[in-house]
């Protein structure tokens, strides 16, 4: 007869793929990612995806606000800054979709520069 598992023992159940995909949805995935890191609970993969999602969203938001402010205050290149802003936003959405597709295929959800930045910066404060 097998002994009953202790209720205080912590077991790591595999995170459903749909929950990881939720974290990578552009803009919307920021909030479940922030909640996951705030609680500090989750698998190693879920925490890494959450850090990456928050880093991507905050980078996009900062770039978006800086380019929009520059376009609004510039007399010389407002159209160029608005076009650059649209490229930045399109890039954010395309990278998010690319990461979602990689997770669906069972591949790693890492971006070489951003994952390192996310672990270095957000790993200190939110995990």
N, C-alpha and C positions, 0 to 999 in steps of 0.2 A: 504494500500500500504506500502510495506517495504522500509525503507530507503536504499539507495545504500551504499555499504560498502566503508569506507574511504580507499583511496589507500595507505595512510601512515601507516595504521594499519598493524601490523605484525601478520600473521597467520602461525601457524605451521602445515604444511601439513605432513601427514605420509610419512616417507622415504620408498621408495620401497625396498623390501627385497633383490633384486638383487644388489642394490647399497651397502647395508651393506655387502653382500657376497663378493663383489669386494675388500673391505678393508681387508678381511681375507685371500686372496690368498697369499700363501707364496712368499716372496720377492717382487712380483709385487704390492701387496696391500699396501706396505709401502708408495709408492708415492701418491696415492689418499688420504691415511690417513694423511700424512704430509700436503698436500694441504688443507684438511678439517680443521685441527687444526690451520694451519697458518691463514686461513680466519676467523676462530672462529665462523663460521656459521654452523648450523646443529642442529638436534635434540639432546637431551640428550643422547639417545642411540647411535647415530652416533658418537658423540664425545667420548663416552666411548669405543666403538669398535675401533675407530681410535687410541686412546691412547694405548689400549691393543695390537693392531697390531704393532705399532711402538716399544713398549717395547719388544714384542716377537722378532721382526726382529733385533733390536739392541743387545739384549741379545745373540741371535744366532750368529750374526756377530762377536761380541766380543769373544765369546767362540771359534768360528771357527778360528779366527785369532790367538788367544793365543795357541790353540792346534796345528795349522799348524806351527806356529813359533817354538813351543817346539819340534815338530817332526823333523823339519828341522835342528835344532841346537843340538839335543840330540844324543849322541852316544849309549845310552843304550836302550831306549824304543821308537824308532820312529814308529815301527809297532803298538805298543799298543796305542800310541797317535793318529795315523791315524784311527785306529778302533774306538776309543772313539770319534773322530771327526765325523765319519760316523754315530755313534749312536746319537750324538747331532743333526746332520742335519736331520736324519730320525725322531727324536723326534719332531723337529720343524715342519716338514711337517705333521706328524700325528696329532699333537695338532691343527694345522690350519685346517686340514680336519675335525677333531672332532668338532671344534667350528662351522665350516660351516654347518655340519650336524645338530648340535643343533639349529642353527638359522633357518634352513629349517623346523625343527620340531616345531618351535615356542617357543623354550625354551630360557633361558637366555644365553647370550654369555659372561659369566664371568668365570674367573679362579681365585680361591681363593687367591693365593699369588701374581700373576702377575697383577690382576686388581687393587688391593690395591697399589702395587708399582707404577703402571702406573698413577693412580690418584694422588698419593702423589708427584711423581717426575715431570711428564709431565703436570699435572694439574696446577702447579705453573708457568711453563714457556710458554706453548703453548695454554692455554685456557683463 
